[in-house]
Amino acid sequence: MLRYAQTGKPEWLDALVKLNGDDLYHFLLSQTDPAMAADLCQSAWVKVIEKREYYQPGGKFKSWLFTLGRNLMIDQLRHQNRWQAIALEEDLLESIELDDEMATKDTQSQFDTLLNNLPFLQKEAFVLQQDGFSLDEIATITGENSETIKSRLRYARTVFKSFINQQKEGM
């Protein structure tokens, strides 16, 4: 990114897109629908082009890119009146309703259903961690502190562990 920021040459941008484009799309897709994810991904790359001089070489480019993508996504969801930052609750498991049909789904489908039923902020933290970001990097991307991210991840894992335990009891 530093070379692209300094020169603005398209070949450096192409290399960045090849290295990070799929990861950004996957993250945005985990939070939105395919069409919106594609639009947001494209908009994030436009921001990279427009704001390349603001990139700070001390940070990771991927974190900066995901921050741009996340901010664009939140702006778009707010514009569509779909943004809701759901507060963490101790009774989170009760707030996630899993239908009877869940028991007949394969493991991947069950995981996808659980993931999609997580509140946005927990799902976001979980997906970013699965994409290989550290707690500090997730905190930077989301603008939260590390302890908040740890809590969101703990609540997300609680949902998955609870489901696994229910499956074991049912066997």
CORLINGI-V754009 format. One record per residue. N is the residue number from 1. RES is the residue in one letter. OMEGA is omega in whole degrees, -180 to 180 (999 if undefined). Layout:
N:RES:OMEGA / N:RES:OMEGA
This chain:
1:M:-179 / 2:L:179 / 3:R:178 / 4:Y:180 / 5:A:-178 / 6:Q:-173 / 7:T:-175 / 8:G:-178 / 9:K:-177 / 10:P:-178 / 11:E:177 / 12:W:176 / 13:L:178 / 14:D:179 / 15:A:179 / 16:L:179 / 17:V:179 / 18:K:-179 / 19:L:-169 / 20:N:-175 / 21:G:-179 / 22:D:179 / 23:D:178 / 24:L:179 / 25:Y:180 / 26:H:179 / 27:F:-179 / 28:L:178 / 29:L:180 / 30:S:-178 / 31:Q:-176 / 32:T:177 / 33:D:-176 / 34:P:-179 / 35:A:179 / 36:M:179 / 37:A:179 / 38:A:179 / 39:D:-179 / 40:L:178 / 41:C:179 / 42:Q:179 / 43:S:179 / 44:A:179 / 45:W:175 / 46:V:177 / 47:K:178 / 48:V:180 / 49:I:-177 / 50:E:-172 / 51:K:-174 / 52:R:-179 / 53:E:180 / 54:Y:180 / 55:Y:178 / 56:Q:-175 / 57:P:180 / 58:G:-178 / 59:G:177 / 60:K:180 / 61:F:-177 / 62:K:177 / 63:S:179 / 64:W:180 / 65:L:-180 / 66:F:176 / 67:T:177 / 68:L:-180 / 69:G:180 / 70:R:-180 / 71:N:176 / 72:L:-180 / 73:M:-180 / 74:I:177 / 75:D:-179 / 76:Q:179 / 77:L:176 / 78:R:179 / 79:H:-180 / 80:Q:-178 / 81:N:179 / 82:R:-177 / 83:W:174 / 84:Q:175 / 85:A:-176 / 86:I:-180 / 87:A:176 / 88:L:180 / 89:E:178 / 90:E:-179 / 91:D:-178 / 92:L:-176 / 93:L:179 / 94:E:-177 / 95:S:179 / 96:I:-179 / 97:E:178 / 98:L:-176 / 99:D:-179 / 100:D:-179 / 101:E:-178 / 102:M:-176 / 103:A:-177 / 104:T:-178 / 105:K:176 / 106:D:-174 / 107:T:-180 / 108:Q:179 / 109:S:178 / 110:Q:179 / 111:F:-180 / 112:D:179 / 113:T:178 / 114:L:-179 / 115:L:-178 / 116:N:179 / 117:N:177 / 118:L:172 / 119:P:-173 / 120:F:-173 / 121:L:177 / 122:Q:178 / 123:K:180 / 124:E:-179 / 125:A:-179 / 126:F:-179 / 127:V:179 / 128:L:177 / 129:Q:178 / 130:Q:176 / 131:D:174 / 132:G:179 / 133:F:176 / 134:S:177 / 135:L:-180 / 136:D:179 / 137:E:177 / 138:I:178 / 139:A:179 / 140:T:-179 / 141:I:-175 / 142:T:-179 / 143:G:180 / 144:E:176 / 145:N:-175 / 146:S:-179 / 147:E:177 / 148:T:179 / 149:I:178 / 150:K:179 / 151:S:180 / 152:R:179 / 153:L:179 / 154:R:179 / 155:Y:178 / 156:A:179 / 157:R:178 / 158:T:179 / 159:V:-179 / 160:F:179 / 161:K:179 / 162:S:179 / 163:F:179 / 164:I:179 / 165:N:177 / 166:Q:180 / 167:Q:-180 / 168:K:180 / 169:E:-178 / 170:G:-177 / 171:M:999
